[in-house]
Amino acid sequence: QAQLVESGGGLVQAGGSLRLSCAASGCAFSRHSMGWFRQAPGKEREFVASISWNGGSTYYADSVKGRFTISRENAKNTVYLQMISLKPEDTAVYYCAADGEVTGRFMRVRTNVIDYWGQGTQVTVSS
């Protein structure tokens, strides 16, 4: 069974930076696109970013373009989310996702059919 474990969340002030990591095990990592979603209390899970199986293509929600960068190292079975210029509205639990649709192009509409989810890591941005 595949397992995704997120790390790197925490409490930062507005304007600060964090880097999230997601380590995968028990799956063919390079045969999946990877992504990040987030969920704030009382809100639905929201797409943040995705990356194709080989890292060649990336996709971002409009709300994070220019501030967040997704990357992956297949040799380490790890995907990252570098976040800068954080805003209070970025506060949420951030979830790592692995999807057998390998391009990552459609991950924003695949919330309910994602193959594997991590347990999430809390990001809190204070003002």
C-alpha positions in Angstrom: 0.0 0.0 0.0 1.3 3.4 -0.9 1.9 6.0 1.8 2.5 9.7 1.5 3.9 11.6 4.5 4.0 15.5 4.5 6.3 17.6 6.6 7.5 21.2 6.8 4.3 22.9 8.0 4.3 25.5 10.8 3.4 28.9 11.9 4.8 31.9 10.1 4.1 35.6 9.8 2.6 37.1 6.7 5.3 37.6 4.1 7.3 34.6 5.3 8.2 31.4 3.6 7.9 27.6 4.1 8.9 24.6 2.2 6.7 21.5 2.4 7.9 18.0 1.6 6.1 14.9 0.8 7.9 11.5 0.9 6.3 8.6 -0.9 6.7 4.9 -0.3 5.1 1.7 -1.5 4.2 3.0 -4.9 5.8 3.6 -8.4 6.4 7.2 -7.7 7.5 8.1 -11.2 4.3 6.6 -12.6 2.2 9.2 -10.9 1.7 12.9 -11.2 2.0 14.6 -7.8 0.2 17.6 -6.4 -0.8 19.7 -3.4 -4.2 20.5 -2.1 -5.3 22.5 0.9 -8.3 22.7 3.1 -9.3 25.4 5.6 -11.8 24.8 8.4 -15.3 24.7 7.0 -14.1 24.8 3.4 -13.8 22.2 0.7 -10.4 20.8 -0.3 -8.9 23.1 -2.9 -6.3 22.4 -5.6 -3.0 24.3 -5.1 -0.4 22.9 -7.6 0.5 19.8 -9.6 3.5 18.4 -11.5 3.7 15.8 -14.2 5.4 12.4 -13.7 8.7 13.6 -15.0 8.6 17.1 -13.7 8.3 18.6 -17.1 5.0 20.4 -16.6 3.6 22.3 -13.6 0.2 23.7 -12.9 -1.0 26.2 -10.3 -4.1 27.7 -8.9 -4.4 31.4 -9.7 -4.3 32.3 -6.0 -0.7 31.0 -5.7 0.9 31.7 -9.1 4.1 33.6 -8.7 4.4 32.7 -5.0 4.4 28.9 -4.8 6.7 26.5 -6.7 6.2 22.7 -7.0 9.0 20.4 -7.8 9.9 16.7 -7.5 13.0 14.5 -7.1 12.0 11.1 -8.4 15.2 9.5 -7.2 14.1 10.4 -3.6 10.4 9.7 -4.1 9.7 13.2 -2.9 7.7 16.2 -4.0 8.1 19.7 -2.6 6.1 22.9 -2.4 8.1 26.0 -1.9 5.9 28.8 -0.6 7.0 32.5 -0.4 5.1 35.7 0.4 2.7 33.8 2.5 -0.7 35.4 3.3 -3.2 34.7 6.0 -5.5 33.3 3.5 -3.0 30.6 2.8 -3.7 29.1 6.2 -4.9 25.6 5.8 -4.0 21.9 6.1 -1.9 21.1 3.1 -2.3 17.6 1.6 0.0 15.7 -0.8 -1.6 13.8 -3.6 -0.5 11.1 -6.0 -2.5 10.5 -9.2 -2.2 7.8 -11.9 -3.2 10.4 -14.5 0.5 11.1 -15.1 0.4 14.5 -16.8 -1.0 16.3 -13.8 -3.0 18.6 -16.2 -6.4 17.7 -14.8 -5.6 17.3 -11.1 -7.6 20.4 -10.2 -10.8 18.6 -11.1 -9.8 15.2 -9.8 -10.1 15.9 -6.1 -12.5 13.0 -5.5 -10.6 10.4 -7.6 -7.0 10.9 -6.5 -5.3 7.6 -5.9 -3.4 8.4 -2.7 -3.5 11.2 -0.1 -1.1 12.1 2.7 -2.4 12.9 6.2 -1.7 16.6 5.8 0.5 19.3 7.4 -0.8 22.5 9.0 0.3 25.8 7.6 -0.7 28.8 9.7 0.1 32.4 8.5 -0.4 35.1 11.1 -1.1 38.8 10.5 
